[in-house]
Amino acid sequence: MLHDNLVWLAKSAGLFYLVALSIVIVAWVYWPSNKKRYDRAAAAILQDDDRPLP
């Protein structure tokens, strides 16, 4: 019985850890103060600095 309880605890703790980590990552991405950083990264691909050599 001890092994079954330990397996259940490990699976539950892993599930809660992954859910909490996902919530933190989504909150970080959508945090308003990070908007400028992501807008700059999105516009970086459109800059004309990267051209093939003549």
mmCIF entry with sequence, helices, sheets and N, C-alpha, C, O atoms, coordinates in Angstrom:
data_MODEL
# 
_entry.id   MODEL 
# 
_entity.id                         1 
_entity.type                       polymer 
_entity.pdbx_number_of_molecules   1 
# 
_entity_poly.entity_id                      1 
_entity_poly.type                           'polypeptide(L)' 
_entity_poly.nstd_linkage                   no 
_entity_poly.nstd_monomer                   no 
_entity_poly.pdbx_seq_one_letter_code       MLHDNLVWLAKSAGLFYLVALSIVIVAWVYWPSNKKRYDRAAAAILQDDDRPLP 
_entity_poly.pdbx_seq_one_letter_code_can   MLHDNLVWLAKSAGLFYLVALSIVIVAWVYWPSNKKRYDRAAAAILQDDDRPLP 
_entity_poly.pdbx_strand_id                 A 
# 
loop_
_entity_poly_seq.entity_id 
_entity_poly_seq.num 
_entity_poly_seq.mon_id 
_entity_poly_seq.hetero 
1 1  MET n 
1 2  LEU n 
1 3  HIS n 
1 4  ASP n 
1 5  ASN n 
1 6  LEU n 
1 7  VAL n 
1 8  TRP n 
1 9  LEU n 
1 10 ALA n 
1 11 LYS n 
1 12 SER n 
1 13 ALA n 
1 14 GLY n 
1 15 LEU n 
1 16 PHE n 
1 17 TYR n 
1 18 LEU n 
1 19 VAL n 
1 20 ALA n 
1 21 LEU n 
1 22 SER n 
1 23 ILE n 
1 24 VAL n 
1 25 ILE n 
1 26 VAL n 
1 27 ALA n 
1 28 TRP n 
1 29 VAL n 
1 30 TYR n 
1 31 TRP n 
1 32 PRO n 
1 33 SER n 
1 34 ASN n 
1 35 LYS n 
1 36 LYS n 
1 37 ARG n 
1 38 TYR n 
1 39 ASP n 
1 40 ARG n 
1 41 ALA n 
1 42 ALA n 
1 43 ALA n 
1 44 ALA n 
1 45 ILE n 
1 46 LEU n 
1 47 GLN n 
1 48 ASP n 
1 49 ASP n 
1 50 ASP n 
1 51 ARG n 
1 52 PRO n 
1 53 LEU n 
1 54 PRO n 
# 
_struct_asym.id          A 
_struct_asym.entity_id   1 
# 
loop_
_struct_conf.conf_type_id 
_struct_conf.id 
_struct_conf.pdbx_PDB_helix_id 
_struct_conf.beg_label_comp_id 
_struct_conf.beg_label_asym_id 
_struct_conf.beg_label_seq_id 
_struct_conf.pdbx_beg_PDB_ins_code 
_struct_conf.end_label_comp_id 
_struct_conf.end_label_asym_id 
_struct_conf.end_label_seq_id 
_struct_conf.pdbx_end_PDB_ins_code 
_struct_conf.beg_auth_comp_id 
_struct_conf.beg_auth_asym_id 
_struct_conf.beg_auth_seq_id 
_struct_conf.end_auth_comp_id 
_struct_conf.end_auth_asym_id 
_struct_conf.end_auth_seq_id 
_struct_conf.pdbx_PDB_helix_class 
_struct_conf.details 
_struct_conf.pdbx_PDB_helix_length 
HELX_P HELX_P1 AA1 LEU A 2  ? TYR A 30 ? LEU A 2  TYR A 30 1 ? 29 
HELX_P HELX_P2 AA2 PRO A 32 ? ASN A 34 ? PRO A 32 ASN A 34 5 ? 3  
HELX_P HELX_P3 AA3 LYS A 35 ? ALA A 44 ? LYS A 35 ALA A 44 1 ? 10 
# 
_struct_conf_type.id          HELX_P 
_struct_conf_type.criteria    ? 
_struct_conf_type.reference   ? 
# 
loop_
_atom_site.group_PDB 
_atom_site.id 
_atom_site.type_symbol 
_atom_site.label_atom_id 
_atom_site.label_alt_id 
_atom_site.label_comp_id 
_atom_site.label_asym_id 
_atom_site.label_entity_id 
_atom_site.label_seq_id 
_atom_site.pdbx_PDB_ins_code 
_atom_site.Cartn_x 
_atom_site.Cartn_y 
_atom_site.Cartn_z 
_atom_site.occupancy 
_atom_site.B_iso_or_equiv 
_atom_site.pdbx_formal_charge 
_atom_site.auth_seq_id 
_atom_site.auth_comp_id 
_atom_site.auth_asym_id 
_atom_site.auth_atom_id 
_atom_site.pdbx_PDB_model_num 
ATOM 1   N N  . MET A 1 1  ? 0.819  -1.200 0.000   1.00 0.00 ? 1  MET A N  1 
ATOM 2   C CA . MET A 1 1  ? 0.000  0.000  0.000   1.00 0.00 ? 1  MET A CA 1 
ATOM 3   C C  . MET A 1 1  ? 0.863  1.263  0.000   1.00 0.00 ? 1  MET A C  1 
ATOM 4   O O  . MET A 1 1  ? 0.461  2.283  -0.559  1.00 0.00 ? 1  MET A O  1 
ATOM 5   N N  . LEU A 1 2  ? 2.010  1.206  0.603   1.00 0.00 ? 2  LEU A N  1 
ATOM 6   C CA . LEU A 1 2  ? 2.884  2.371  0.669   1.00 0.00 ? 2  LEU A CA 1 
ATOM 7   C C  . LEU A 1 2  ? 3.350  2.785  -0.733  1.00 0.00 ? 2  LEU A C  1 
ATOM 8   O O  . LEU A 1 2  ? 3.408  3.977  -1.032  1.00 0.00 ? 2  LEU A O  1 
ATOM 9   N N  . HIS A 1 3  ? 3.677  1.825  -1.585  1.00 0.00 ? 3  HIS A N  1 
ATOM 10  C CA . HIS A 1 3  ? 4.135  2.133  -2.934  1.00 0.00 ? 3  HIS A CA 1 
ATOM 11  C C  . HIS A 1 3  ? 3.040  2.821  -3.745  1.00 0.00 ? 3  HIS A C  1 
ATOM 12  O O  . HIS A 1 3  ? 3.318  3.775  -4.471  1.00 0.00 ? 3  HIS A O  1 
ATOM 13  N N  . ASP A 1 4  ? 1.827  2.361  -3.632  1.00 0.00 ? 4  ASP A N  1 
ATOM 14  C CA . ASP A 1 4  ? 0.715  2.984  -4.359  1.00 0.00 ? 4  ASP A CA 1 
ATOM 15  C C  . ASP A 1 4  ? 0.505  4.425  -3.920  1.00 0.00 ? 4  ASP A C  1 
ATOM 16  O O  . ASP A 1 4  ? 0.250  5.299  -4.749  1.00 0.00 ? 4  ASP A O  1 
ATOM 17  N N  . ASN A 1 5  ? 0.610  4.670  -2.645  1.00 0.00 ? 5  ASN A N  1 
ATOM 18  C CA . ASN A 1 5  ? 0.457  6.039  -2.140  1.00 0.00 ? 5  ASN A CA 1 
ATOM 19  C C  . ASN A 1 5  ? 1.591  6.935  -2.622  1.00 0.00 ? 5  ASN A C  1 
ATOM 20  O O  . ASN A 1 5  ? 1.366  8.097  -2.963  1.00 0.00 ? 5  ASN A O  1 
ATOM 21  N N  . LEU A 1 6  ? 2.793  6.406  -2.650  1.00 0.00 ? 6  LEU A N  1 
ATOM 22  C CA . LEU A 1 6  ? 3.935  7.175  -3.118  1.00 0.00 ? 6  LEU A CA 1 
ATOM 23  C C  . LEU A 1 6  ? 3.819  7.491  -4.604  1.00 0.00 ? 6  LEU A C  1 
ATOM 24  O O  . LEU A 1 6  ? 4.148  8.599  -5.029  1.00 0.00 ? 6  LEU A O  1 
ATOM 25  N N  . VAL A 1 7  ? 3.361  6.545  -5.386  1.00 0.00 ? 7  VAL A N  1 
ATOM 26  C CA . VAL A 1 7  ? 3.156  6.770  -6.817  1.00 0.00 ? 7  VAL A CA 1 
ATOM 27  C C  . VAL A 1 7  ? 2.081  7.830  -7.033  1.00 0.00 ? 7  VAL A C  1 
ATOM 28  O O  . VAL A 1 7  ? 2.244  8.715  -7.873  1.00 0.00 ? 7  VAL A O  1 
ATOM 29  N N  . TRP A 1 8  ? 0.995  7.748  -6.288  1.00 0.00 ? 8  TRP A N  1 
ATOM 30  C CA . TRP A 1 8  ? -0.080 8.738  -6.402  1.00 0.00 ? 8  TRP A CA 1 
ATOM 31  C C  . TRP A 1 8  ? 0.428  10.125 -6.033  1.00 0.00 ? 8  TRP A C  1 
ATOM 32  O O  . TRP A 1 8  ? 0.110  11.106 -6.706  1.00 0.00 ? 8  TRP A O  1 
ATOM 33  N N  . LEU A 1 9  ? 1.219  10.210 -4.960  1.00 0.00 ? 9  LEU A N  1 
ATOM 34  C CA . LEU A 1 9  ? 1.756  11.498 -4.526  1.00 0.00 ? 9  LEU A CA 1 
ATOM 35  C C  . LEU A 1 9  ? 2.695  12.079 -5.580  1.00 0.00 ? 9  LEU A C  1 
ATOM 36  O O  . LEU A 1 9  ? 2.642  13.275 -5.866  1.00 0.00 ? 9  LEU A O  1 
ATOM 37  N N  . ALA A 1 10 ? 3.548  11.246 -6.154  1.00 0.00 ? 10 ALA A N  1 
ATOM 38  C CA . ALA A 1 10 ? 4.483  11.723 -7.173  1.00 0.00 ? 10 ALA A CA 1 
ATOM 39  C C  . ALA A 1 10 ? 3.747  12.207 -8.418  1.00 0.00 ? 10 ALA A C  1 
ATOM 40  O O  . ALA A 1 10 ? 4.095  13.245 -8.981  1.00 0.00 ? 10 ALA A O  1 
ATOM 41  N N  . LYS A 1 11 ? 2.741  11.468 -8.844  1.00 0.00 ? 11 LYS A N  1 
ATOM 42  C CA . LYS A 1 11 ? 1.976  11.884 -10.024 1.00 0.00 ? 11 LYS A CA 1 
ATOM 43  C C  . LYS A 1 11 ? 1.198  13.165 -9.758  1.00 0.00 ? 11 LYS A C  1 
ATOM 44  O O  . LYS A 1 11 ? 1.136  14.041 -10.620 1.00 0.00 ? 11 LYS A O  1 
ATOM 45  N N  . SER A 1 12 ? 0.611  13.280 -8.585  1.00 0.00 ? 12 SER A N  1 
ATOM 46  C CA . SER A 1 12 ? -0.156 14.483 -8.242  1.00 0.00 ? 12 SER A CA 1 
ATOM 47  C C  . SER A 1 12 ? 0.752  15.698 -8.122  1.00 0.00 ? 12 SER A C  1 
ATOM 48  O O  . SER A 1 12 ? 0.423  16.774 -8.622  1.00 0.00 ? 12 SER A O  1 
ATOM 49  N N  . ALA A 1 13 ? 1.893  15.531 -7.461  1.00 0.00 ? 13 ALA A N  1 
ATOM 50  C CA . ALA A 1 13 ? 2.823  16.644 -7.316  1.00 0.00 ? 13 ALA A CA 1 
ATOM 51  C C  . ALA A 1 13 ? 3.351  17.076 -8.677  1.00 0.00 ? 13 ALA A C  1 
ATOM 52  O O  . ALA A 1 13 ? 3.490  18.273 -8.928  1.00 0.00 ? 13 ALA A O  1 
ATOM 53  N N  . GLY A 1 14 ? 3.647  16.132 -9.557  1.00 0.00 ? 14 GLY A N  1 
ATOM 54  C CA . GLY A 1 14 ? 4.106  16.478 -10.895 1.00 0.00 ? 14 GLY A CA 1 
ATOM 55  C C  . GLY A 1 14 ? 3.044  17.206 -11.697 1.00 0.00 ? 14 GLY A C  1 
ATOM 56  O O  . GLY A 1 14 ? 3.345  18.149 -12.427 1.00 0.00 ? 14 GLY A O  1 
ATOM 57  N N  . LEU A 1 15 ? 1.810  16.770 -11.561 1.00 0.00 ? 15 LEU A N  1 
ATOM 58  C CA . LEU A 1 15 ? 0.718  17.436 -12.264 1.00 0.00 ? 15 LEU A CA 1 
ATOM 59  C C  . LEU A 1 15 ? 0.542  18.867 -11.777 1.00 0.00 ? 15 LEU A C  1 
ATOM 60  O O  . LEU A 1 15 ? 0.415  19.788 -12.584 1.00 0.00 ? 15 LEU A O  1 
ATOM 61  N N  . PHE A 1 16 ? 0.534  19.060 -10.454 1.00 0.00 ? 16 PHE A N  1 
ATOM 62  C CA . PHE A 1 16 ? 0.371  20.413 -9.912  1.00 0.00 ? 16 PHE A CA 1 
ATOM 63  C C  . PHE A 1 16 ? 1.552  21.295 -10.273 1.00 0.00 ? 16 PHE A C  1 
ATOM 64  O O  . PHE A 1 16 ? 1.384  22.488 -10.526 1.00 0.00 ? 16 PHE A O  1 
ATOM 65  N N  . TYR A 1 17 ? 2.752  20.714 -10.300 1.00 0.00 ? 17 TYR A N  1 
ATOM 66  C CA . TYR A 1 17 ? 3.929  21.469 -10.690 1.00 0.00 ? 17 TYR A CA 1 
ATOM 67  C C  . TYR A 1 17 ? 3.814  21.952 -12.139 1.00 0.00 ? 17 TYR A C  1 
ATOM 68  O O  . TYR A 1 17 ? 4.090  23.117 -12.424 1.00 0.00 ? 17 TYR A O  1 
ATOM 69  N N  . LEU A 1 18 ? 3.415  21.079 -13.041 1.00 0.00 ? 18 LEU A N  1 
ATOM 70  C CA . LEU A 1 18 ? 3.310  21.459 -14.458 1.00 0.00 ? 18 LEU A CA 1 
ATOM 71  C C  . LEU A 1 18 ? 2.186  22.467 -14.691 1.00 0.00 ? 18 LEU A C  1 
ATOM 72  O O  . LEU A 1 18 ? 2.328  23.375 -15.510 1.00 0.00 ? 18 LEU A O  1 
ATOM 73  N N  . VAL A 1 19 ? 1.079  22.314 -13.981 1.00 0.00 ? 19 VAL A N  1 
ATOM 74  C CA . VAL A 1 19 ? -0.016 23.278 -14.115 1.00 0.00 ? 19 VAL A CA 1 
ATOM 75  C C  . VAL A 1 19 ? 0.427  24.639 -13.599 1.00 0.00 ? 19 VAL A C  1 
ATOM 76  O O  . VAL A 1 19 ? 0.170  25.655 -14.244 1.00 0.00 ? 19 VAL A O  1 
ATOM 77  N N  . ALA A 1 20 ? 1.088  24.675 -12.444 1.00 0.00 ? 20 ALA A N  1 
ATOM 78  C CA . ALA A 1 20 ? 1.559  25.945 -11.889 1.00 0.00 ? 20 ALA A CA 1 
ATOM 79  C C  . ALA A 1 20 ? 2.596  26.584 -12.799 1.00 0.00 ? 20 ALA A C  1 
ATOM 80  O O  . ALA A 1 20 ? 2.571  27.798 -13.002 1.00 0.00 ? 20 ALA A O  1 
ATOM 81  N N  . LEU A 1 21 ? 3.498  25.795 -13.346 1.00 0.00 ? 21 LEU A N  1 
ATOM 82  C CA . LEU A 1 21 ? 4.509  26.318 -14.260 1.00 0.00 ? 21 LEU A CA 1 
ATOM 83  C C  . LEU A 1 21 ? 3.860  26.893 -15.517 1.00 0.00 ? 21 LEU A C  1 
ATOM 84  O O  . LEU A 1 21 ? 4.281  27.942 -16.005 1.00 0.00 ? 21 LEU A O  1 
ATOM 85  N N  . SER A 1 22 ? 2.855  26.226 -16.036 1.00 0.00 ? 22 SER A N  1 
ATOM 86  C CA . SER A 1 22 ? 2.149  26.728 -17.219 1.00 0.00 ? 22 SER A CA 1 
ATOM 87  C C  . SER A 1 22 ? 1.455  28.048 -16.926 1.00 0.00 ? 22 SER A C  1 
ATOM 88  O O  . SER A 1 22 ? 1.473  28.956 -17.757 1.00 0.00 ? 22 SER A O  1 
ATOM 89  N N  . ILE A 1 23 ? 0.851  28.161 -15.767 1.00 0.00 ? 23 ILE A N  1 
ATOM 90  C CA . ILE A 1 23 ? 0.176  29.408 -15.391 1.00 0.00 ? 23 ILE A CA 1 
ATOM 91  C C  . ILE A 1 23 ? 1.185  30.545 -15.261 1.00 0.00 ? 23 ILE A C  1 
ATOM 92  O O  . ILE A 1 23 ? 0.917  31.662 -15.703 1.00 0.00 ? 23 ILE A O  1 
ATOM 93  N N  . VAL A 1 24 ? 2.337  30.271 -14.662 1.00 0.00 ? 24 VAL A N  1 
ATOM 94  C CA . VAL A 1 24 ? 3.370  31.300 -14.523 1.00 0.00 ? 24 VAL A CA 1 
ATOM 95  C C  . VAL A 1 24 ? 3.886  31.738 -15.879 1.00 0.00 ? 24 VAL A C  1 
ATOM 96  O O  . VAL A 1 24 ? 4.089  32.931 -16.104 1.00 0.00 ? 24 VAL A O  1 
ATOM 97  N N  . ILE A 1 25 ? 4.104  30.797 -16.789 1.00 0.00 ? 25 ILE A N  1 
ATOM 98  C CA . ILE A 1 25 ? 4.612  31.139 -18.123 1.00 0.00 ? 25 ILE A CA 1 
ATOM 99  C C  . ILE A 1 25 ? 3.592  31.968 -18.898 1.00 0.00 ? 25 ILE A C  1 
ATOM 100 O O  . ILE A 1 25 ? 3.957  32.953 -19.540 1.00 0.00 ? 25 ILE A O  1 
ATOM 101 N N  . VAL A 1 26 ? 2.341  31.587 -18.844 1.00 0.00 ? 26 VAL A N  1 
ATOM 102 C CA . VAL A 1 26 ? 1.302  32.352 -19.551 1.00 0.00 ? 26 VAL A CA 1 
ATOM 103 C C  . VAL A 1 26 ? 1.163  33.744 -18.945 1.00 0.00 ? 26 VAL A C  1 
ATOM 104 O O  . VAL A 1 26 ? 0.991  34.720 -19.676 1.00 0.00 ? 26 VAL A O  1 
ATOM 105 N N  . ALA A 1 27 ? 1.234  33.847 -17.631 1.00 0.00 ? 27 ALA A N  1 
ATOM 106 C CA . ALA A 1 27 ? 1.163  35.165 -16.982 1.00 0.00 ? 27 ALA A CA 1 
ATOM 107 C C  . ALA A 1 27 ? 2.347  36.025 -17.388 1.00 0.00 ? 27 ALA A C  1 
ATOM 108 O O  . ALA A 1 27 ? 2.191  37.223 -17.621 1.00 0.00 ? 27 ALA A O  1 
ATOM 109 N N  . TRP A 1 28 ? 3.538  35.423 -17.476 1.00 0.00 ? 28 TRP A N  1 
ATOM 110 C CA . TRP A 1 28 ? 4.726  36.184 -17.876 1.00 0.00 ? 28 TRP A CA 1 
ATOM 111 C C  . TRP A 1 28 ? 4.591  36.698 -19.315 1.00 0.00 ? 28 TRP A C  1 
ATOM 112 O O  . TRP A 1 28 ? 4.956  37.836 -19.608 1.00 0.00 ? 28 TRP A O  1 
ATOM 113 N N  . VAL A 1 29 ? 4.074  35.867 -20.193 1.00 0.00 ? 29 VAL A N  1 
ATOM 114 C CA . VAL A 1 29 ? 3.948  36.259 -21.596 1.00 0.00 ? 29 VAL A CA 1 
ATOM 115 C C  . VAL A 1 29 ? 2.943  37.379 -21.770 1.00 0.00 ? 29 VAL A C  1 
ATOM 116 O O  . VAL A 1 29 ? 3.175  38.300 -22.553 1.00 0.00 ? 29 VAL A O  1 
ATOM 117 N N  . TYR A 1 30 ? 1.841  37.318 -21.061 1.00 0.00 ? 30 TYR A N  1 
ATOM 118 C CA . TYR A 1 30 ? 0.788  38.315 -21.235 1.00 0.00 ? 30 TYR A CA 1 
ATOM 119 C C  . TYR A 1 30 ? 0.878  39.477 -20.250 1.00 0.00 ? 30 TYR A C  1 
ATOM 120 O O  . TYR A 1 30 ? -0.035 40.302 -20.205 1.00 0.00 ? 30 TYR A O  1 
ATOM 121 N N  . TRP A 1 31 ? 1.946  39.570 -19.461 1.00 0.00 ? 31 TRP A N  1 
ATOM 122 C CA . TRP A 1 31 ? 2.103  40.679 -18.522 1.00 0.00 ? 31 TRP A CA 1 
ATOM 123 C C  . TRP A 1 31 ? 2.269  41.971 -19.319 1.00 0.00 ? 31 TRP A C  1 
ATOM 124 O O  . TRP A 1 31 ? 3.071  42.008 -20.251 1.00 0.00 ? 31 TRP A O  1 
ATOM 125 N N  . PRO A 1 32 ? 1.537  43.026 -18.981 1.00 0.00 ? 32 PRO A N  1 
ATOM 126 C CA . PRO A 1 32 ? 1.563  44.260 -19.794 1.00 0.00 ? 32 PRO A CA 1 
ATOM 127 C C  . PRO A 1 32 ? 2.940  44.898 -19.939 1.00 0.00 ? 32 PRO A C  1 
ATOM 128 O O  . PRO A 1 32 ? 3.225  45.485 -20.983 1.00 0.00 ? 32 PRO A O  1 
ATOM 129 N N  . SER A 1 33 ? 3.789  44.806 -18.948 1.00 0.00 ? 33 SER A N  1 
ATOM 130 C CA . SER A 1 33 ? 5.098  45.462 -19.050 1.00 0.00 ? 33 SER A CA 1 
ATOM 131 C C  . SER A 1 33 ? 6.032  44.752 -20.029 1.00 0.00 ? 33 SER A C  1 
ATOM 132 O O  . SER A 1 33 ? 7.058  45.322 -20.401 1.00 0.00 ? 33 SER A O  1 
ATOM 133 N N  . ASN A 1 34 ? 5.721  43.546 -20.453 1.00 0.00 ? 34 ASN A N  1 
ATOM 134 C CA . ASN A 1 34 ? 6.547  42.826 -21.414 1.00 0.00 ? 34 ASN A CA 1 
ATOM 135 C C  . ASN A 1 34 ? 6.136  43.086 -22.858 1.00 0.00 ? 34 ASN A C  1 
ATOM 136 O O  . ASN A 1 34 ? 6.777  42.570 -23.774 1.00 0.00 ? 34 ASN A O  1 
ATOM 137 N N  . LYS A 1 35 ? 5.093  43.866 -23.085 1.00 0.00 ? 35 LYS A N  1 
ATOM 138 C CA . LYS A 1 35 ? 4.587  44.102 -24.434 1.00 0.00 ? 35 LYS A CA 1 
ATOM 139 C C  . LYS A 1 35 ? 5.640  44.753 -25.332 1.00 0.00 ? 35 LYS A C  1 
ATOM 140 O O  . LYS A 1 35 ? 5.791  44.375 -26.494 1.00 0.00 ? 35 LYS A O  1 
ATOM 141 N N  . LYS A 1 36 ? 6.355  45.718 -24.797 1.00 0.00 ? 36 LYS A N  1 
ATOM 142 C CA . LYS A 1 36 ? 7.354  46.414 -25.605 1.00 0.00 ? 36 LYS A CA 1 
ATOM 143 C C  . LYS A 1 36 ? 8.444  45.451 -26.070 1.00 0.00 ? 36 LYS A C  1 
ATOM 144 O O  . LYS A 1 36 ? 8.898  45.538 -27.211 1.00 0.00 ? 36 LYS A O  1 
ATOM 145 N N  . ARG A 1 37 ? 8.865  44.543 -25.206 1.00 0.00 ? 37 ARG A N  1 
ATOM 146 C CA . ARG A 1 37 ? 9.899  43.570 -25.551 1.00 0.00 ? 37 ARG A CA 1 
ATOM 147 C C  . ARG A 1 37 ? 9.433  42.653 -26.677 1.00 0.00 ? 37 ARG A C  1 
ATOM 148 O O  . ARG A 1 37 ? 10.190 42.372 -27.607 1.00 0.00 ? 37 ARG A O  1 
ATOM 149 N N  . TYR A 1 38 ? 8.193  42.188 -26.594 1.00 0.00 ? 38 TYR A N  1 
ATOM 150 C CA . TYR A 1 38 ? 7.683  41.271 -27.618 1.00 0.00 ? 38 TYR A CA 1 
ATOM 151 C C  . TYR A 1 38 ? 7.393  41.994 -28.925 1.00 0.00 ? 38 TYR A C  1 
ATOM 152 O O  . TYR A 1 38 ? 7.559  41.414 -29.998 1.00 0.00 ? 38 TYR A O  1 
ATOM 153 N N  . ASP A 1 39 ? 6.966  43.243 -28.855 1.00 0.00 ? 39 ASP A N  1 
ATOM 154 C CA . ASP A 1 39 ? 6.767  44.019 -30.081 1.00 0.00 ? 39 ASP A CA 1 
ATOM 155 C C  . ASP A 1 39 ? 8.099  44.253 -30.792 1.00 0.00 ? 39 ASP A C  1 
ATOM 156 O O  . ASP A 1 39 ? 8.175  44.184 -32.019 1.00 0.00 ? 39 ASP A O  1 
ATOM 157 N N  . ARG A 1 40 ? 9.138  44.526 -30.022 1.00 0.00 ? 40 ARG A N  1 
ATOM 158 C CA . ARG A 1 40 ? 10.465 44.733 -30.605 1.00 0.00 ? 40 ARG A CA 1 
ATOM 159 C C  . ARG A 1 40 ? 10.979 43.439 -31.245 1.00 0.00 ? 40 ARG A C  1 
ATOM 160 O O  . ARG A 1 40 ? 11.589 43.476 -32.313 1.00 0.00 ? 40 ARG A O  1 
ATOM 161 N N  . ALA A 1 41 ? 10.736 42.311 -30.601 1.00 0.00 ? 41 ALA A N  1 
ATOM 162 C CA . ALA A 1 41 ? 11.165 41.028 -31.164 1.00 0.00 ? 41 ALA A CA 1 
ATOM 163 C C  . ALA A 1 41 ? 10.379 40.688 -32.428 1.00 0.00 ? 41 ALA A C  1 
ATOM 164 O O  . ALA A 1 41 ? 10.931 40.115 -33.368 1.00 0.00 ? 41 ALA A O  1 
ATOM 165 N N  . ALA A 1 42 ? 9.100  41.037 -32.454 1.00 0.00 ? 42 ALA A N  1 
ATOM 166 C CA . ALA A 1 42 ? 8.285  40.761 -33.633 1.00 0.00 ? 42 ALA A CA 1 
ATOM 167 C C  . ALA A 1 42 ? 8.702  41.630 -34.816 1.00 0.00 ? 42 ALA A C  1 
ATOM 168 O O  . ALA A 1 42 ? 8.637  41.189 -35.963 1.00 0.00 ? 42 ALA A O  1 
ATOM 169 N N  . ALA A 1 43 ? 9.129  42.859 -34.544 1.00 0.00 ? 43 ALA A N  1 
ATOM 170 C CA . ALA A 1 43 ? 9.538  43.757 -35.618 1.00 0.00 ? 43 ALA A CA 1 
ATOM 171 C C  . ALA A 1 43 ? 10.971 43.487 -36.073 1.00 0.00 ? 43 ALA A C  1 
ATOM 172 O O  . ALA A 1 43 ? 11.357 43.923 -37.158 1.00 0.00 ? 43 ALA A O  1 
ATOM 173 N N  . ALA A 1 44 ? 11.761 42.785 -35.277 1.00 0.00 ? 44 ALA A N  1 
ATOM 174 C CA . ALA A 1 44 ? 13.161 42.545 -35.621 1.00 0.00 ? 44 ALA A CA 1 
ATOM 175 C C  . ALA A 1 44 ? 13.291 41.722 -36.898 1.00 0.00 ? 44 ALA A C  1 
ATOM 176 O O  . ALA A 1 44 ? 14.265 41.882 -37.634 1.00 0.00 ? 44 ALA A O  1 
ATOM 177 N N  . ILE A 1 45 ? 12.353 40.867 -37.167 1.00 0.00 ? 45 ILE A N  1 
ATOM 178 C CA . ILE A 1 45 ? 12.420 40.038 -38.369 1.00 0.00 ? 45 ILE A CA 1 
ATOM 179 C C  . ILE A 1 45 ? 12.181 40.876 -39.624 1.00 0.00 ? 45 ILE A C  1 
ATOM 180 O O  . ILE A 1 45 ? 12.540 40.456 -40.724 1.00 0.00 ? 45 ILE A O  1 
ATOM 181 N N  . LEU A 1 46 ? 11.584 42.048 -39.470 1.00 0.00 ? 46 LEU A N  1 
ATOM 182 C CA . LEU A 1 46 ? 11.255 42.887 -40.612 1.00 0.00 ? 46 LEU A CA 1 
ATOM 183 C C  . LEU A 1 46 ? 12.338 43.911 -40.942 1.00 0.00 ? 46 LEU A C  1 
ATOM 184 O O  . LEU A 1 46 ? 12.207 44.648 -41.920 1.00 0.00 ? 46 LEU A O  1 
ATOM 185 N N  . GLN A 1 47 ? 13.395 43.970 -40.151 1.00 0.00 ? 47 GLN A N  1 
ATOM 186 C CA . GLN A 1 47 ? 14.460 44.926 -40.413 1.00 0.00 ? 47 GLN A CA 1 
ATOM 187 C C  . GLN A 1 47 ? 15.239 44.503 -41.659 1.00 0.00 ? 47 GLN A C  1 
ATOM 188 O O  . GLN A 1 47 ? 15.356 43.316 -41.963 1.00 0.00 ? 47 GLN A O  1 
ATOM 189 N N  . ASP A 1 48 ? 15.765 45.496 -42.368 1.00 0.00 ? 48 ASP A N  1 
ATOM 190 C CA . ASP A 1 48 ? 16.455 45.232 -43.629 1.00 0.00 ? 48 ASP A CA 1 
ATOM 191 C C  . ASP A 1 48 ? 17.956 45.020 -43.442 1.00 0.00 ? 48 ASP A C  1 
ATOM 192 O O  . ASP A 1 48 ? 18.691 45.068 -44.427 1.00 0.00 ? 48 ASP A O  1 
ATOM 193 N N  . ASP A 1 49 ? 18.431 44.794 -42.250 1.00 0.00 ? 49 ASP A N  1 
ATOM 194 C CA . ASP A 1 49 ? 19.856 44.636 -42.007 1.00 0.00 ? 49 ASP A CA 1 
ATOM 195 C C  . ASP A 1 49 ? 20.391 43.307 -42.510 1.00 0.00 ? 49 ASP A C  1 
ATOM 196 O O  . ASP A 1 49 ? 21.581 43.198 -42.808 1.00 0.00 ? 49 ASP A O  1 
ATOM 197 N N  . ASP A 1 50 ? 19.563 42.320 -42.610 1.00 0.00 ? 50 ASP A N  1 
ATOM 198 C CA . ASP A 1 50 ? 20.012 40.982 -42.979 1.00 0.00 ? 50 ASP A CA 1 
ATOM 199 C C  . ASP A 1 50 ? 19.738 40.743 -44.460 1.00 0.00 ? 50 ASP A C  1 
ATOM 200 O O  . ASP A 1 50 ? 18.638 40.348 -44.846 1.00 0.00 ? 50 ASP A O  1 
ATOM 201 N N  . ARG A 1 51 ? 20.764 40.991 -45.288 1.00 0.00 ? 51 ARG A N  1 
ATOM 202 C CA . ARG A 1 51 ? 20.645 40.800 -46.727 1.00 0.00 ? 51 ARG A CA 1 
ATOM 203 C C  . ARG A 1 51 ? 21.767 39.875 -47.211 1.00 0.00 ? 51 ARG A C  1 
ATOM 204 O O  . ARG A 1 51 ? 22.819 39.794 -46.577 1.00 0.00 ? 51 ARG A O  1 
ATOM 205 N N  . PRO A 1 52 ? 21.552 39.192 -48.308 1.00 0.00 ? 52 PRO A N  1 
ATOM 206 C CA . PRO A 1 52 ? 22.641 38.366 -48.840 1.00 0.00 ? 52 PRO A CA 1 
ATOM 207 C C  . PRO A 1 52 ? 23.781 39.240 -49.379 1.00 0.00 ? 52 PRO A C  1 
ATOM 208 O O  . PRO A 1 52 ? 23.574 40.380 -49.795 1.00 0.00 ? 52 PRO A O  1 
ATOM 209 N N  . LEU A 1 53 ? 24.963 38.679 -49.356 1.00 0.00 ? 53 LEU A N  1 
ATOM 210 C CA . LEU A 1 53 ? 26.103 39.417 -49.890 1.00 0.00 ? 53 LEU A CA 1 
ATOM 211 C C  . LEU A 1 53 ? 25.997 39.551 -51.397 1.00 0.00 ? 53 LEU A C  1 
ATOM 212 O O  . LEU A 1 53 ? 25.520 38.629 -52.059 1.00 0.00 ? 53 LEU A O  1 
ATOM 213 N N  . PRO A 1 54 ? 26.436 40.697 -51.970 1.00 0.00 ? 54 PRO A N  1 
ATOM 214 C CA . PRO A 1 54 ? 26.353 40.879 -53.434 1.00 0.00 ? 54 PRO A CA 1 
ATOM 215 C C  . PRO A 1 54 ? 27.345 40.024 -54.185 1.00 0.00 ? 54 PRO A C  1 
ATOM 216 O O  . PRO A 1 54 ? 27.392 40.068 -55.414 1.00 0.00 ? 54 PRO A O  1 
# 
